Amino acid sequence: MSSVAWQESLLEFERTAPSVTVEELVGQHARTVFRVAFSVVRNHADAEDVVQETFLRATRFGKLSSIENPRAWLVKIAWRLALDRKRHAPEEPLDDVVTTLHASDRPIDEALSEEQRLRLMRQLIASLPSDLRDVIVLSTVDEMSSAEIAQVLGIPEGSVRTRAMRARQMLKQKLAAWLEKKQ
Amino acid sequence: MKQWDDKDLDRLLDRTLSEYTSEPRAGLEQRVLANLASAQTQRRRWWIWAAVPVLAVVLIAVLVWTTPRKPIEPPVAVNGPSAPNVTKSPPSQQPAVSVAAKIRKPMRKRVVESQVVAVAPKLPTFPSQSDDTQVRLALQFVQNNPALAQQVVKEDEEFQEAVARNVELQDRQNGSETQ
């Protein structure tokens, strides 16, 4: 496509694209953006700060109507901001998790409390390689499809599925190894 | 402690990953919109503060430009003896001067001209002094010494008559010689 034709198609797109207001963007995507931010920073206050900063940057961009996929675009901004903000928290102690597991004969998912499970999972996910970690973290956000995750991470959609499977496999192995070590 | 099988681990993963996300506190959208509105107001204020010095400079420039200035009277060339003759040496005799000196030269010349104007102001009547000096001096002389003036006029008339007679006499002599 020649540059003139390309410019004309861009202009045509801008003319025909539905105008999106900031209020609409916030109303439709604020919660998704929050969940993505929370999946990284694991903290309500920090996640909300990321949401505020995300929409602030989006409004500074100006041409909101020219964004093809506003949700993926906002999630991408939030994802980067959250990664920047994320601080390397010290490793949380899991002694009580081990004690609980030793004392219970129930299945592991029933034996542990929600807080214990999450603490254990955070440590396991943190120990994953970054390419697998990013995919598994984004896939925990319900609304995110494989295509959107691929768009945010800048990888092919097929790679998202492969990495998600590998990440899950590795998490299982790590969990098994951890449980064996603690026995 | 119980031996955990593959199914247990799968269930744990499913359950934990489904709980991994969290819901925001109520009113997230309103808080975001309020923050955006306040940020926009701050940005507008920033523009106002940034525009103040620019406007001040523009205002000063306009004031300076529009304020009526005292007109500078161009130097008047004076006809008469009081205007000094500025003799210019030919360009070949002038010493080589720098560009800056060349630029400054007209300024010096202008100063000299303005001094000339100050020394010999323009006369209120026309013709100027240079044109009627002889006549005025003669009139002044007649006014102050009328008797002497009459005598001078009489002697001048006698002198003119004598000259005329002499010329006539010479013409007659020339005529007789030719005949």
Contacts between the chains, C-beta under 8 A, distances in Angstrom:
chain1	res1	chain2	res2	distance
A	22	B	33	7.5
A	22	B	36	6.3
A	23	B	33	6.4
A	26	B	29	5.2
A	26	B	32	5.0
A	26	B	33	5.7
A	26	B	36	7.6
A	27	B	29	5.6
A	30	B	24	7.6
A	30	B	28	5.3
A	30	B	29	5.0
A	30	B	32	5.6
A	31	B	23	7.5
A	31	B	24	6.1
A	31	B	28	6.7
A	34	B	23	8.0
A	34	B	24	4.3
A	34	B	28	6.1
A	35	B	21	4.9
A	35	B	22	7.1
A	35	B	23	7.8
A	35	B	24	8.0
A	38	B	21	6.5
A	38	B	22	4.9
A	38	B	24	7.8
A	39	B	20	6.5
A	39	B	21	6.0
A	44	B	22	6.9
A	44	B	24	7.3
A	44	B	25	6.8
A	47	B	22	7.6
A	47	B	24	7.3
A	48	B	24	6.5
A	48	B	25	7.5
A	48	B	28	6.9
A	48	B	31	7.4
A	51	B	24	7.5
A	51	B	28	6.8
A	51	B	32	6.1
A	52	B	31	7.6
A	52	B	32	5.9
A	52	B	35	5.0
A	55	B	32	5.3
A	55	B	35	7.8
A	55	B	36	6.0
A	56	B	35	7.3
A	56	B	36	6.5
A	56	B	39	5.7
A	59	B	36	5.9
A	59	B	39	7.8
A	59	B	40	7.6
A	101	B	1	5.9
A	101	B	2	7.9
A	102	B	1	4.7
A	104	B	2	7.4
A	105	B	2	5.3
A	106	B	2	7.8
A	107	B	4	7.7
A	107	B	8	5.0
A	107	B	11	6.6
A	108	B	2	7.9
A	108	B	4	5.1
A	108	B	8	4.9
A	108	B	9	7.1
A	108	B	11	7.6
A	108	B	12	5.0
A	109	B	8	6.8
A	109	B	11	4.6
A	109	B	12	4.4
A	109	B	15	4.9
A	109	B	16	7.7
A	112	B	12	7.8
A	114	B	19	6.0
A	117	B	12	6.8
A	117	B	15	6.8
A	117	B	16	4.7
A	117	B	19	7.1
A	118	B	16	6.3
A	118	B	19	6.3
A	118	B	20	7.0
A	120	B	16	7.6
A	121	B	13	7.8
A	121	B	16	4.3
A	121	B	17	7.3
A	121	B	20	6.8
A	136	B	17	7.5
A	137	B	20	7.8
A	139	B	17	7.8
A	140	B	17	5.2
A	140	B	18	7.8
A	140	B	20	4.1
A	140	B	21	5.4
A	141	B	21	5.7
A	142	B	21	6.8
A	168	B	13	6.4
A	171	B	13	6.0
A	172	B	6	7.5
A	172	B	9	4.9
A	172	B	10	7.1
A	172	B	13	6.4
A	175	B	9	5.6
A	175	B	12	6.9
A	175	B	13	7.6
A	176	B	4	7.3
A	176	B	9	6.2
A	179	B	4	5.9
A	183	B	1	5.6
